[in-house]
Amino acid sequence: MWSKQQTVAEPASSSPAQGPAAPAAPGSSSSSSPSNARLGGAPLRNPARLGSTLQIKGEISGAEALLIDGKVEGPISLHGHELTVGPNAQLTSGIEAGDVIVYGKVIGDVHARGRVDIKADGSIVGDISSARISIEDGAHFKGRIEIDPAKAAQAAAG
């Protein structure tokens, strides 16, 4: 009798558990998708995405998180939201965002209210202005860094 209830209860409970379990495990999805690598208690949401075959010349602005994996030439402004530069991305852009995570290549200045993370295969050639910064072993950076902890307080307030 116990095994019947268990087999009946498992399929019903495993279906709903699979939906929330996928976003709740960012460690497993971060290797396949850099967009969900964010930590810090913020809710995980799928960002808007520009795929690896897209090439854009012009200004990108918006009020939501964005993952870019293609080529972009022109300024990017995300009004305090997260920008993830994918492993195939090549950006020749000035960037203004909340947080910036770089797996690919960026040529241009980066201004972040929160944190700039340059991952192991990432590259930034340009100046960085942010409240916090992280540069992994193997990453490439050439430019100046301005750390302003007041930006974190401004981001939290606004």
LUMMAR-411464 format. One line per field, with one value per residue (C-alpha): residue in three letters; chain; residue number from 0; x, z, y. Coordinates in Angstrom, 3 decimals. Layout:
type c(ALA / ...)
mol c(A / ...)
seq c(NUM / ...)
c1 c(X / ...)
c3 c(Z / ...)
c2 c(Y / ...)
***
This chain:
type c(MET / TRP / SER / LYS / GLN / GLN / THR / VAL / ALA / GLU / PRO / ALA / SER / SER / SER / PRO / ALA / GLN / GLY / PRO / ALA / ALA / PRO / ALA / ALA / PRO / GLY / SER / SER / SER / SER / SER / SER / PRO / SER / ASN / ALA / ARG / LEU / GLY / GLY / ALA / PRO / LEU / ARG / ASN / PRO / ALA / ARG / LEU / GLY / SER / THR / LEU / GLN / ILE / LYS / GLY / GLU / ILE / SER / GLY / ALA / GLU / ALA / LEU / LEU / ILE / ASP / GLY / LYS / VAL / GLU / GLY / PRO / ILE / SER / LEU / HIS / GLY / HIS / GLU / LEU / THR / VAL / GLY / PRO / ASN / ALA / GLN / LEU / THR / SER / GLY / ILE / GLU / ALA / GLY / ASP / VAL / ILE / VAL / TYR / GLY / LYS / VAL / ILE / GLY / ASP / VAL / HIS / ALA / ARG / GLY / ARG / VAL / ASP / ILE / LYS / ALA / ASP / GLY / SER / ILE / VAL / GLY / ASP / ILE / SER / SER / ALA / ARG / ILE / SER / ILE / GLU / ASP / GLY / ALA / HIS / PHE / LYS / GLY / ARG / ILE / GLU / ILE / ASP / PRO / ALA / LYS / ALA / ALA / GLN / ALA / ALA / ALA / GLY)
mol c(A / A / A / A / A / A / A / A / A / A / A / A / A / A / A / A / A / A / A / A / A / A / A / A / A / A / A / A / A / A / A / A / A / A / A / A / A / A / A / A / A / A / A / A / A / A / A / A / A / A / A / A / A / A / A / A / A / A / A / A / A / A / A / A / A / A / A / A / A / A / A / A / A / A / A / A / A / A / A / A / A / A / A / A / A / A / A / A / A / A / A / A / A / A / A / A / A / A / A / A / A / A / A / A / A / A / A / A / A / A / A / A / A / A / A / A / A / A / A / A / A / A / A / A / A / A / A / A / A / A / A / A / A / A / A / A / A / A / A / A / A / A / A / A / A / A / A / A / A / A / A / A / A / A / A / A / A / A)
seq c(0 / 1 / 2 / 3 / 4 / 5 / 6 / 7 / 8 / 9 / 10 / 11 / 12 / 13 / 14 / 15 / 16 / 17 / 18 / 19 / 20 / 21 / 22 / 23 / 24 / 25 / 26 / 27 / 28 / 29 / 30 / 31 / 32 / 33 / 34 / 35 / 36 / 37 / 38 / 39 / 40 / 41 / 42 / 43 / 44 / 45 / 46 / 47 / 48 / 49 / 50 / 51 / 52 / 53 / 54 / 55 / 56 / 57 / 58 / 59 / 60 / 61 / 62 / 63 / 64 / 65 / 66 / 67 / 68 / 69 / 70 / 71 / 72 / 73 / 74 / 75 / 76 / 77 / 78 / 79 / 80 / 81 / 82 / 83 / 84 / 85 / 86 / 87 / 88 / 89 / 90 / 91 / 92 / 93 / 94 / 95 / 96 / 97 / 98 / 99 / 100 / 101 / 102 / 103 / 104 / 105 / 106 / 107 / 108 / 109 / 110 / 111 / 112 / 113 / 114 / 115 / 116 / 117 / 118 / 119 / 120 / 121 / 122 / 123 / 124 / 125 / 126 / 127 / 128 / 129 / 130 / 131 / 132 / 133 / 134 / 135 / 136 / 137 / 138 / 139 / 140 / 141 / 142 / 143 / 144 / 145 / 146 / 147 / 148 / 149 / 150 / 151 / 152 / 153 / 154 / 155 / 156 / 157)
c1 c(0.000 / 2.840 / 4.465 / 1.183 / 0.778 / 4.404 / 4.205 / 0.981 / 2.353 / 5.744 / 4.533 / 2.176 / 4.804 / 7.712 / 6.070 / 5.649 / 8.996 / 10.766 / 9.601 / 10.961 / 13.975 / 15.539 / 15.822 / 16.665 / 19.898 / 21.961 / 25.191 / 24.075 / 22.681 / 25.572 / 27.856 / 25.370 / 23.930 / 25.900 / 22.662 / 21.644 / 25.023 / 23.842 / 24.091 / 23.092 / 19.462 / 18.025 / 15.229 / 16.373 / 14.604 / 15.437 / 16.960 / 16.269 / 18.784 / 20.673 / 21.987 / 25.447 / 24.471 / 23.116 / 25.151 / 23.903 / 25.242 / 23.515 / 22.271 / 20.724 / 18.706 / 16.176 / 14.857 / 15.413 / 18.264 / 20.020 / 22.333 / 24.343 / 26.154 / 26.597 / 28.406 / 27.379 / 28.838 / 27.313 / 26.339 / 24.398 / 22.270 / 20.175 / 19.003 / 20.334 / 19.645 / 22.098 / 24.087 / 25.681 / 28.262 / 28.179 / 31.232 / 30.784 / 30.051 / 32.204 / 31.113 / 32.587 / 30.438 / 30.230 / 28.159 / 25.923 / 24.126 / 23.421 / 25.708 / 27.927 / 29.132 / 31.693 / 32.379 / 33.260 / 35.062 / 34.289 / 36.098 / 34.831 / 34.187 / 31.973 / 29.932 / 28.048 / 26.020 / 26.732 / 29.325 / 31.519 / 32.602 / 35.187 / 35.138 / 38.135 / 37.760 / 36.382 / 38.131 / 37.613 / 39.733 / 38.539 / 37.911 / 35.674 / 33.658 / 31.661 / 30.959 / 32.565 / 34.719 / 35.819 / 38.444 / 38.993 / 42.327 / 42.797 / 40.661 / 42.073 / 41.711 / 43.435 / 42.345 / 41.645 / 39.394 / 37.424 / 35.767 / 33.026 / 31.158 / 28.626 / 27.287 / 26.075 / 24.151 / 22.664 / 21.636 / 19.948 / 18.114 / 17.096)
c3 c(0.000 / 0.784 / -2.609 / -4.461 / -2.810 / -3.405 / -7.121 / -7.508 / -5.578 / -7.313 / -10.871 / -9.641 / -7.460 / -9.875 / -12.650 / -10.619 / -8.932 / -12.284 / -13.284 / -10.260 / -9.901 / -13.160 / -12.246 / -8.623 / -9.692 / -11.256 / -10.882 / -13.329 / -15.866 / -15.677 / -17.688 / -20.537 / -20.268 / -18.815 / -18.416 / -15.304 / -13.583 / -11.370 / -7.637 / -4.703 / -4.071 / -7.045 / -8.793 / -11.906 / -15.052 / -18.623 / -20.167 / -23.644 / -26.014 / -29.148 / -30.714 / -32.062 / -35.718 / -35.170 / -36.057 / -34.919 / -35.763 / -33.703 / -30.225 / -27.918 / -24.965 / -22.736 / -19.264 / -18.920 / -18.643 / -21.905 / -23.085 / -26.207 / -28.034 / -31.434 / -32.756 / -31.682 / -32.719 / -30.831 / -27.320 / -24.973 / -22.149 / -19.952 / -17.268 / -14.266 / -15.561 / -16.139 / -19.334 / -20.037 / -22.819 / -24.104 / -25.054 / -28.797 / -28.400 / -29.856 / -28.658 / -29.777 / -27.412 / -24.528 / -21.908 / -19.141 / -17.059 / -13.540 / -13.588 / -16.439 / -16.828 / -19.595 / -21.127 / -24.576 / -25.910 / -25.171 / -26.645 / -24.977 / -21.594 / -19.097 / -16.500 / -14.046 / -11.000 / -9.374 / -10.354 / -13.361 / -13.680 / -16.281 / -16.591 / -17.463 / -21.254 / -21.151 / -22.344 / -21.799 / -23.484 / -22.033 / -18.758 / -16.072 / -13.550 / -11.021 / -7.354 / -7.435 / -9.851 / -10.285 / -12.771 / -13.012 / -13.773 / -17.531 / -18.235 / -20.229 / -19.171 / -20.470 / -19.192 / -16.017 / -13.135 / -10.957 / -7.955 / -6.402 / -3.560 / -3.567 / -6.847 / -4.988 / -2.548 / -5.472 / -7.204 / -4.041 / -3.537 / -7.169)
c2 c(0.000 / 2.413 / 1.787 / 2.474 / 5.866 / 6.616 / 5.760 / 7.734 / 10.729 / 10.786 / 11.518 / 14.237 / 15.895 / 15.434 / 17.462 / 20.671 / 20.143 / 20.008 / 23.492 / 25.394 / 23.078 / 24.227 / 27.945 / 27.128 / 25.411 / 28.228 / 26.277 / 23.613 / 26.081 / 28.564 / 26.289 / 26.053 / 29.552 / 32.448 / 34.406 / 32.483 / 32.736 / 35.598 / 35.095 / 37.212 / 36.357 / 38.239 / 36.368 / 34.568 / 35.727 / 34.933 / 38.057 / 39.322 / 37.761 / 38.730 / 35.513 / 34.780 / 35.296 / 38.829 / 41.917 / 45.314 / 48.760 / 51.403 / 52.218 / 49.627 / 50.871 / 49.222 / 48.603 / 44.873 / 42.384 / 41.516 / 38.739 / 39.550 / 36.781 / 38.481 / 41.558 / 45.055 / 48.405 / 51.313 / 52.387 / 50.100 / 51.540 / 49.246 / 51.730 / 49.805 / 46.284 / 43.438 / 42.985 / 39.623 / 39.538 / 35.956 / 33.899 / 34.568 / 38.282 / 41.048 / 44.477 / 47.779 / 49.750 / 52.128 / 50.304 / 51.664 / 49.038 / 47.863 / 44.827 / 43.649 / 40.061 / 39.515 / 36.109 / 37.528 / 40.602 / 44.259 / 47.259 / 50.421 / 51.975 / 50.144 / 52.061 / 49.846 / 50.852 / 47.513 / 44.948 / 44.187 / 40.544 / 39.594 / 35.814 / 33.619 / 33.910 / 37.466 / 40.614 / 44.337 / 46.990 / 50.275 / 52.031 / 50.521 / 52.521 / 50.508 / 49.880 / 46.408 / 44.428 / 40.841 / 39.674 / 35.924 / 34.259 / 34.093 / 37.175 / 40.098 / 43.720 / 46.824 / 50.214 / 52.119 / 51.107 / 53.515 / 51.895 / 54.029 / 52.254 / 55.104 / 53.688 / 50.602 / 52.794 / 54.773 / 51.557 / 50.281 / 53.579 / 54.042)
***
